[in-house]
Amino acid sequence: MRVRLIGLPTDSHSSFLRGAAEGPAAIRAALGSDHSNMTAECGLELRKDILVEDIGDLPLQEDADDPARIGEAVTAAARDGAMPISLGGDHMVTGPIVAALAVVHGPLNILHVDAHPDLYADFDGDPLSHASPFARIMEAGHARRLVQFGIRTMNAHCRAQAERFGVEVIEMRDFAPERVPIPEAPLYISIDLDGFDPAFAPGVAHHEPGGLSSREVLQVLHRVRGPIVGADIVELHPGRDVNGVTATLAAKLVKELAALAAKETL
């Protein structure tokens, strides 16, 4: 299996601070740094055991055509037999990614890491807000099952939305790695870096204390048994990072997600 990295430098749908558009470059820099190597924890090595293609950043214009541009790039990867890992950018990008992959694979199952459920019907008048992608996905029928963990900001509206769409939410107050159900294939994984506690990922716009540790997320990912159809890592804000630790975490996640492309089918 090939893995294709797709940079999505956009943050026009961020609700608090802009800066996530600089995320793809920071993740690539950390991934290519000599401070570490290209091996995932399972022993598979990127560019040796797993072919990795990096098509660079898409020429996004932060206009109404950006979702189509994102969808076209993801569709091309899937049809070329490559598993797309998209580097954001804000969480808006997940909507067009999943929509494109659902055309290829049928409705997906999604494993979602986040501090927020991102299920708002319409946040601040923006239906494409980074606080709303999973509402759009579920409304359109692009996902059969959505499992979220790390959540610690569930207000009444989002609880109602989760119930409406049948979302399985493992709130952070109830979290244990073994309690997170792993959906069956075709599986897509979306990782918002603010799902991690700010101690592990300070480089995000929305600091939410009481979050996940790096090891806890890895414990969940290591329970995924089969190949995934795609993944994204979003909401890295390099301007708020400290000594590049969040970018380094994102780079490690690229390696771990890429390794999942080579696993045997569930």
WOQUIPE-V824996 format. One record per pair of residues at least 12 apart in sequence whose C-alpha atoms are under 7 Angstrom apart, sorted by the first residue. I is the first residue (numbers start at 1). J is the second residue. If there is no record, write none. Layout:
i->I j->J
i->I j->J
This chain:
i->1 j->50
i->1 j->82
i->1 j->261
i->1 j->262
i->2 j->50
i->2 j->51
i->2 j->52
i->2 j->81
i->2 j->82
i->2 j->83
i->3 j->51
i->3 j->52
i->3 j->53
i->3 j->82
i->3 j->83
i->3 j->84
i->3 j->85
i->3 j->258
i->4 j->52
i->4 j->53
i->4 j->54
i->4 j->77
i->4 j->82
i->4 j->83
i->4 j->84
i->4 j->85
i->5 j->53
i->5 j->54
i->5 j->55
i->5 j->84
i->5 j->85
i->5 j->86
i->6 j->54
i->6 j->55
i->6 j->56
i->6 j->57
i->6 j->84
i->6 j->85
i->6 j->86
i->6 j->87
i->7 j->24
i->7 j->56
i->7 j->57
i->7 j->58
i->7 j->86
i->7 j->87
i->7 j->88
i->8 j->24
i->8 j->57
i->8 j->58
i->8 j->86
i->8 j->87
i->8 j->88
i->8 j->89
i->9 j->21
i->9 j->22
i->9 j->23
i->9 j->24
i->9 j->57
i->9 j->60
i->9 j->88
i->9 j->89
i->10 j->60
i->10 j->62
i->10 j->89
i->10 j->90
i->11 j->89
i->11 j->90
i->12 j->62
i->13 j->92
i->13 j->128
i->13 j->129
i->13 j->130
i->14 j->90
i->14 j->129
i->14 j->130
i->16 j->205
i->17 j->205
i->19 j->237
i->19 j->239
i->20 j->88
i->20 j->89
i->20 j->90
i->20 j->235
i->20 j->236
i->20 j->237
i->21 j->88
i->21 j->89
i->22 j->237
i->22 j->238
i->23 j->88
i->23 j->89
i->23 j->236
i->23 j->237
i->23 j->238
i->24 j->87
i->24 j->88
i->26 j->238
i->26 j->247
i->27 j->247
i->27 j->250
i->27 j->251
i->30 j->247
i->30 j->248
i->30 j->251
i->31 j->251
i->38 j->255
i->39 j->255
i->40 j->255
i->40 j->256
i->40 j->259
i->44 j->259
i->46 j->255
i->67 j->96
i->70 j->96
i->70 j->97
i->71 j->96
i->71 j->97
i->71 j->100
i->74 j->97
i->74 j->100
i->75 j->100
i->75 j->101
i->83 j->229
i->83 j->230
i->83 j->261
i->84 j->230
i->84 j->231
i->85 j->230
i->85 j->231
i->85 j->232
i->86 j->231
i->86 j->232
i->86 j->233
i->87 j->232
i->87 j->233
i->87 j->234
i->88 j->233
i->88 j->234
i->88 j->235
i->89 j->234
i->89 j->235
i->90 j->130
i->90 j->234
i->90 j->235
i->91 j->130
i->91 j->133
i->91 j->234
i->91 j->235
i->92 j->128
i->92 j->129
i->92 j->130
i->92 j->133
i->94 j->133
i->95 j->133
i->95 j->134
i->95 j->136
i->95 j->137
i->98 j->142
i->99 j->142
i->102 j->142
i->107 j->141
i->107 j->142
i->107 j->143
i->107 j->144
i->108 j->142
i->108 j->143
i->108 j->144
i->108 j->186
i->108 j->187
i->108 j->188
i->109 j->143
i->109 j->144
i->109 j->145
i->109 j->146
i->109 j->183
i->109 j->184
i->109 j->185
i->109 j->186
i->109 j->187
i->109 j->188
i->110 j->143
i->110 j->145
i->110 j->146
i->110 j->147
i->110 j->187
i->110 j->188
i->110 j->189
i->111 j->146
i->111 j->147
i->111 j->148
i->111 j->188
i->111 j->189
i->111 j->190
i->112 j->147
i->112 j->148
i->112 j->149
i->112 j->189
i->112 j->190
i->112 j->191
i->113 j->148
i->113 j->149
i->113 j->150
i->113 j->190
i->113 j->191
i->113 j->192
i->113 j->195
i->114 j->149
i->114 j->150
i->114 j->151
i->114 j->191
i->114 j->192
i->114 j->193
i->114 j->194
i->114 j->195
i->115 j->150
i->115 j->151
i->115 j->152
i->115 j->153
i->115 j->194
i->115 j->195
i->115 j->208
i->116 j->151
i->116 j->152
i->116 j->153
i->117 j->151
i->117 j->158
i->118 j->130
i->118 j->131
i->118 j->132
i->118 j->133
i->118 j->134
i->119 j->131
i->119 j->132
i->119 j->133
i->119 j->134
i->119 j->135
i->119 j->158
i->119 j->161
i->120 j->132
i->120 j->135
i->120 j->158
i->121 j->135
i->138 j->165
i->145 j->167
i->146 j->167
i->146 j->168
i->147 j->167
i->147 j->168
i->147 j->169
i->148 j->168
i->148 j->169
i->148 j->170
i->149 j->169
i->149 j->170
i->149 j->171
i->149 j->172
i->150 j->170
i->150 j->171
i->150 j->172
i->150 j->195
i->150 j->211
i->150 j->212
i->151 j->170
i->151 j->171
i->151 j->172
i->152 j->171
i->152 j->172
i->172 j->211
i->177 j->216
i->177 j->219
i->177 j->220
i->182 j->224
i->186 j->228
i->186 j->229
i->187 j->228
i->187 j->229
i->188 j->228
i->188 j->229
i->188 j->230
i->188 j->231
i->189 j->230
i->189 j->231
i->189 j->232
i->190 j->231
i->190 j->232
i->190 j->233
i->191 j->232
i->191 j->233
i->191 j->234
i->192 j->233
i->192 j->234
i->192 j->235
i->193 j->234
i->193 j->235
i->193 j->236
i->194 j->206
i->194 j->207
i->194 j->208
i->195 j->211
i->195 j->212
i->196 j->211
i->196 j->212
i->196 j->213
i->196 j->214
i->197 j->209
i->197 j->210
i->197 j->211
i->197 j->212
i->197 j->213
i->200 j->213
i->200 j->214
i->200 j->246
i->201 j->245
i->201 j->246
i->202 j->240
i->202 j->241
i->202 j->242
i->202 j->246
i->203 j->236
i->203 j->237
i->203 j->238
i->203 j->239
i->203 j->240
i->203 j->241
i->203 j->242
i->203 j->246
i->204 j->235
i->204 j->236
i->204 j->237
i->204 j->240
i->205 j->237
i->225 j->263
i->225 j->264
i->225 j->265
i->225 j->266
i->226 j->260
i->226 j->263
i->226 j->264
i->226 j->265
i->226 j->266
i->227 j->260
i->227 j->261
i->227 j->262
i->227 j->263
i->227 j->264
i->227 j->265
i->228 j->260
i->228 j->261
i->233 j->250
